[in-house]
Amino acid sequence: MQAVYGPVASWRLGISLGIDSICEMKVCSFDCIYCQCGRTTRRIAEREAFADPKTLKEELSRYPYISQVANIATFSGSGEPTLNQRLGQLIEVVRDCTELPVAVLTNSSLMDKQEVRKELAQADIVVAKLDAPNERLFQEIDQPHPDINFHFMLDGMKKFRQEFRKTYALQMMFVEQNKRYAEEMRAIAEEIQPNEVQINTPSRANKPKLSPSELGRVSEAFNRMNYISYYDSRKLRVKPFDKRETAQRRPE
């Protein structure tokens, strides 16, 4: 798999150049019940060396005009970006090779680690996931690696807010299992104090999702916060450079 894919239309970030820091299907610390990439093939909690900075630089050199096509470069893709122990180096490569701001989408599982927070802080935007207000729902929805502790993760998310003064967003994926816990989720969000809460529901690969009215009721709990909701957002269209590479990360 290539490290560079897309560009893709993101309802949260606009026209985004995808950067895959894992490049293996699918390496993650979670096995979320709604994941568009399917089941996790390697569920790990220790960082390893995945995508190589030199290779990423070579791939980006094929698209010298990318800054005219996309408005942001986003680390996402086939697994959890922070599992790559070279994430900081990869962010530096994107900055050197493009004029695009950098975003990282993370499931938050390793944010209790200082070195991970330090590398994430190199980004312009960090979107951190939070799907549950308690350990029971965390286990049911995200199905984390046994070494991932819900309360340590939350503590790491709060520490990152204290350290990171750029754009920090919380993404909350609402499904049947957690739709009745919006108030509890908002209370945690208020503790973390993100710049924005992104209220989402599965939209691809035939995964069960909430209806517009259901997600609307969820959104009501966040009226006192700055939030955006999937159904209320503007949907963009864009043609990727390589349809096969993009479809592996973003199936229709």
Summary of the structure (lengths in Angstrom):
residues: 252
radius of gyration: 17.0
end to end distance: 18.6
largest distance: 47.3
contacts: 856
relative contact order: 0.17
helix: 35%
strand: 20%
